[in-house]
Amino acid sequence: MNTQQPNNPLHGLTLEHVIERLVDHYGWDKLAQRVNINCFKSDPSVKSSLKFLRRTPWARAEVEGLYMATFAKDHK
């Protein structure tokens, strides 16, 4: 199923890419301040963050929202 989503700025991006780009931009400490979840505070890693965010829709929505707010200008 190959559906186009031209109005979705996250279309084609993996959750791993989203996390890595946010960490590159903010660092783990500042990312944890912006999105208050333990996987960003206590021994953070991309792997543990992926595991948590895939199981926790509200936290994933916050991370994706931060990504869009931070990098939306790159998609226009």
Backbone as JSON Lines, residues from 0, in Angstrom:
{"i":0,"aa":"M","n":[0.84,-1.18,0.0],"ca":[0.0,0.0,0.0],"c":[0.89,1.24,0.0]}
{"i":1,"aa":"N","n":[0.9,1.95,-1.06],"ca":[1.75,3.14,-1.2],"c":[0.86,4.36,-1.35]}
{"i":2,"aa":"T","n":[0.5,4.99,-0.25],"ca":[-0.36,6.17,-0.29],"c":[0.48,7.41,-0.09]}
{"i":3,"aa":"Q","n":[0.16,8.44,-0.82],"ca":[0.88,9.71,-0.71],"c":[0.27,10.54,0.41]}
{"i":4,"aa":"Q","n":[1.1,11.22,1.15],"ca":[0.66,12.09,2.24],"c":[1.39,13.43,2.1]}
{"i":5,"aa":"P","n":[1.02,14.24,1.11],"ca":[1.78,15.46,0.86],"c":[1.71,16.49,1.98]}
{"i":6,"aa":"N","n":[0.69,16.44,2.82],"ca":[0.54,17.42,3.89],"c":[1.08,16.93,5.23]}
{"i":7,"aa":"N","n":[1.7,15.77,5.25],"ca":[2.25,15.22,6.48],"c":[3.76,15.42,6.48]}
{"i":8,"aa":"P","n":[4.27,16.35,7.3],"ca":[5.72,16.61,7.29],"c":[6.55,15.43,7.82]}
{"i":9,"aa":"L","n":[5.92,14.47,8.48],"ca":[6.66,13.31,8.99],"c":[6.62,12.13,8.03]}
{"i":10,"aa":"H","n":[5.89,12.27,6.94],"ca":[5.79,11.16,5.98],"c":[7.18,10.81,5.43]}
{"i":11,"aa":"G","n":[7.5,9.53,5.51],"ca":[8.79,9.07,5.0],"c":[9.91,9.11,6.01]}
{"i":12,"aa":"L","n":[9.66,9.66,7.19],"ca":[10.69,9.72,8.23],"c":[10.45,8.6,9.24]}
{"i":13,"aa":"T","n":[11.51,7.97,9.66],"ca":[11.38,6.95,10.69],"c":[11.43,7.63,12.06]}
{"i":14,"aa":"L","n":[10.88,6.95,13.05],"ca":[10.95,7.47,14.42],"c":[12.41,7.57,14.86]}
{"i":15,"aa":"E","n":[13.23,6.64,14.42],"ca":[14.66,6.69,14.76],"c":[15.31,7.97,14.22]}
{"i":16,"aa":"H","n":[14.97,8.34,12.99],"ca":[15.51,9.57,12.39],"c":[15.06,10.79,13.2]}
{"i":17,"aa":"V","n":[13.79,10.8,13.59],"ca":[13.24,11.91,14.37],"c":[14.02,12.07,15.68]}
{"i":18,"aa":"I","n":[14.22,10.97,16.39],"ca":[14.95,11.03,17.67],"c":[16.39,11.47,17.45]}
{"i":19,"aa":"E","n":[17.06,10.88,16.48],"ca":[18.47,11.22,16.23],"c":[18.63,12.7,15.87]}
{"i":20,"aa":"R","n":[17.72,13.21,15.06],"ca":[17.83,14.62,14.66],"c":[17.58,15.54,15.85]}
{"i":21,"aa":"L","n":[16.6,15.2,16.7],"ca":[16.34,16.01,17.89],"c":[17.52,15.96,18.85]}
{"i":22,"aa":"V","n":[18.13,14.8,19.03],"ca":[19.29,14.67,19.92],"c":[20.47,15.47,19.36]}
{"i":23,"aa":"D","n":[20.66,15.43,18.05],"ca":[21.74,16.22,17.43],"c":[21.51,17.71,17.64]}
{"i":24,"aa":"H","n":[20.25,18.12,17.57],"ca":[19.92,19.54,17.69],"c":[19.94,20.03,19.15]}
{"i":25,"aa":"Y","n":[19.32,19.27,20.05],"ca":[19.17,19.7,21.44],"c":[20.15,19.04,22.41]}
{"i":26,"aa":"G","n":[20.55,17.81,22.15],"ca":[21.29,17.03,23.15],"c":[20.28,16.38,24.08]}
{"i":27,"aa":"W","n":[20.69,15.33,24.77],"ca":[19.76,14.6,25.63],"c":[19.23,15.46,26.77]}
{"i":28,"aa":"D","n":[20.07,16.28,27.39],"ca":[19.62,17.08,28.54],"c":[18.54,18.07,28.16]}
{"i":29,"aa":"K","n":[18.75,18.82,27.11],"ca":[17.75,19.81,26.7],"c":[16.52,19.14,26.12]}
{"i":30,"aa":"L","n":[16.7,18.01,25.48],"ca":[15.55,17.26,24.96],"c":[14.68,16.79,26.13]}
{"i":31,"aa":"A","n":[15.3,16.33,27.2],"ca":[14.56,15.88,28.39],"c":[13.83,17.05,29.05]}
{"i":32,"aa":"Q","n":[14.37,18.25,28.96],"ca":[13.68,19.41,29.5],"c":[12.45,19.76,28.67]}
{"i":33,"aa":"R","n":[12.54,19.58,27.38],"ca":[11.43,19.91,26.48],"c":[10.35,18.84,26.47]}
{"i":34,"aa":"V","n":[10.75,17.58,26.55],"ca":[9.8,16.46,26.61],"c":[10.15,15.67,27.85]}
{"i":35,"aa":"N","n":[9.33,15.8,28.87],"ca":[9.63,15.26,30.19],"c":[9.27,13.77,30.27]}
{"i":36,"aa":"I","n":[10.16,12.95,29.73],"ca":[9.98,11.49,29.82],"c":[11.31,10.87,30.27]}
{"i":37,"aa":"N","n":[11.2,9.81,31.06],"ca":[12.39,9.21,31.67],"c":[13.39,8.65,30.67]}
{"i":38,"aa":"C","n":[12.93,8.18,29.52],"ca":[13.89,7.59,28.58],"c":[14.84,8.64,28.01]}
{"i":39,"aa":"F","n":[14.53,9.91,28.19],"ca":[15.45,10.98,27.79],"c":[16.3,11.45,28.97]}
{"i":40,"aa":"K","n":[15.93,11.09,30.18],"ca":[16.63,11.56,31.38],"c":[17.59,10.54,31.96]}
{"i":41,"aa":"S","n":[17.14,9.32,32.1],"ca":[17.89,8.3,32.81],"c":[18.56,7.35,31.83]}
{"i":42,"aa":"D","n":[19.87,7.45,31.7],"ca":[20.66,6.62,30.8],"c":[20.06,6.58,29.39]}
{"i":43,"aa":"P","n":[19.95,7.75,28.74],"ca":[19.26,7.82,27.46],"c":[20.02,7.15,26.32]}
{"i":44,"aa":"S","n":[19.25,6.54,25.44],"ca":[19.81,5.98,24.21],"c":[18.7,5.99,23.17]}
{"i":45,"aa":"V","n":[19.08,5.93,21.92],"ca":[18.1,5.89,20.85],"c":[17.28,4.61,20.98]}
{"i":46,"aa":"K","n":[17.94,3.5,21.27],"ca":[17.25,2.21,21.36],"c":[16.18,2.21,22.45]}
{"i":47,"aa":"S","n":[16.51,2.69,23.65],"ca":[15.52,2.7,24.73],"c":[14.4,3.69,24.43]}
{"i":48,"aa":"S","n":[14.73,4.79,23.77],"ca":[13.71,5.78,23.41],"c":[12.75,5.2,22.39]}
{"i":49,"aa":"L","n":[13.28,4.5,21.4],"ca":[12.42,3.88,20.39],"c":[11.46,2.89,21.04]}
{"i":50,"aa":"K","n":[11.97,2.07,21.93],"ca":[11.14,1.06,22.6],"c":[10.0,1.73,23.37]}
{"i":51,"aa":"F","n":[10.31,2.78,24.12],"ca":[9.3,3.47,24.91],"c":[8.3,4.2,24.02]}
{"i":52,"aa":"L","n":[8.78,4.94,23.05],"ca":[7.9,5.76,22.22],"c":[6.99,4.92,21.34]}
{"i":53,"aa":"R","n":[7.43,3.76,20.93],"ca":[6.57,2.88,20.12],"c":[5.42,2.31,20.93]}
{"i":54,"aa":"R","n":[5.59,2.21,22.26],"ca":[4.54,1.67,23.12],"c":[3.69,2.75,23.77]}
{"i":55,"aa":"T","n":[4.08,4.02,23.65],"ca":[3.43,5.1,24.39],"c":[3.01,6.22,23.43]}
{"i":56,"aa":"P","n":[1.77,6.14,22.94],"ca":[1.32,7.1,21.92],"c":[1.39,8.57,22.34]}
{"i":57,"aa":"W","n":[1.08,8.89,23.59],"ca":[1.09,10.3,24.0],"c":[2.51,10.87,23.98]}
{"i":58,"aa":"A","n":[3.49,10.05,24.38],"ca":[4.88,10.51,24.38],"c":[5.39,10.65,22.95]}
{"i":59,"aa":"R","n":[5.02,9.71,22.09],"ca":[5.43,9.79,20.69],"c":[4.85,11.05,20.05]}
{"i":60,"aa":"A","n":[3.6,11.37,20.37],"ca":[2.97,12.57,19.82],"c":[3.72,13.82,20.27]}
{"i":61,"aa":"E","n":[4.17,13.86,21.52],"ca":[4.94,15.02,22.0],"c":[6.27,15.14,21.28]}
{"i":62,"aa":"V","n":[6.95,14.03,21.07],"ca":[8.25,14.05,20.38],"c":[8.06,14.47,18.93]}
{"i":63,"aa":"E","n":[7.05,13.92,18.27],"ca":[6.8,14.3,16.88],"c":[6.38,15.76,16.77]}
{"i":64,"aa":"G","n":[5.61,16.24,17.76],"ca":[5.24,17.65,17.78],"c":[6.44,18.56,17.93]}
{"i":65,"aa":"L","n":[7.37,18.18,18.81],"ca":[8.59,18.96,18.98],"c":[9.41,18.95,17.69]}
{"i":66,"aa":"Y","n":[9.48,17.8,17.05],"ca":[10.22,17.71,15.78],"c":[9.63,18.67,14.75]}
{"i":67,"aa":"M","n":[8.31,18.65,14.63],"ca":[7.66,19.53,13.64],"c":[7.84,21.0,14.0]}
{"i":68,"aa":"A","n":[7.74,21.32,15.29],"ca":[7.93,22.72,15.72],"c":[9.36,23.18,15.48]}
{"i":69,"aa":"T","n":[10.31,22.29,15.64],"ca":[11.72,22.63,15.5],"c":[12.15,22.7,14.04]}
{"i":70,"aa":"F","n":[11.69,21.75,13.24],"ca":[12.19,21.63,11.88],"c":[11.13,21.89,10.81]}
{"i":71,"aa":"A","n":[9.98,22.44,11.16],"ca":[8.91,22.65,10.18],"c":[9.36,23.53,9.03]}
{"i":72,"aa":"K","n":[10.2,24.5,9.32],"ca":[10.66,25.42,8.26],"c":[11.45,24.67,7.18]}
{"i":73,"aa":"D","n":[12.03,23.53,7.54],"ca":[12.79,22.72,6.57],"c":[11.87,22.02,5.58]}
{"i":74,"aa":"H","n":[10.58,21.91,5.91],"ca":[9.64,21.16,5.08],"c":[8.79,22.05,4.2]}
{"i":75,"aa":"K","n":[8.94,23.36,4.3],"ca":[8.09,24.27,3.51],"c":[8.73,24.58,2.2]}
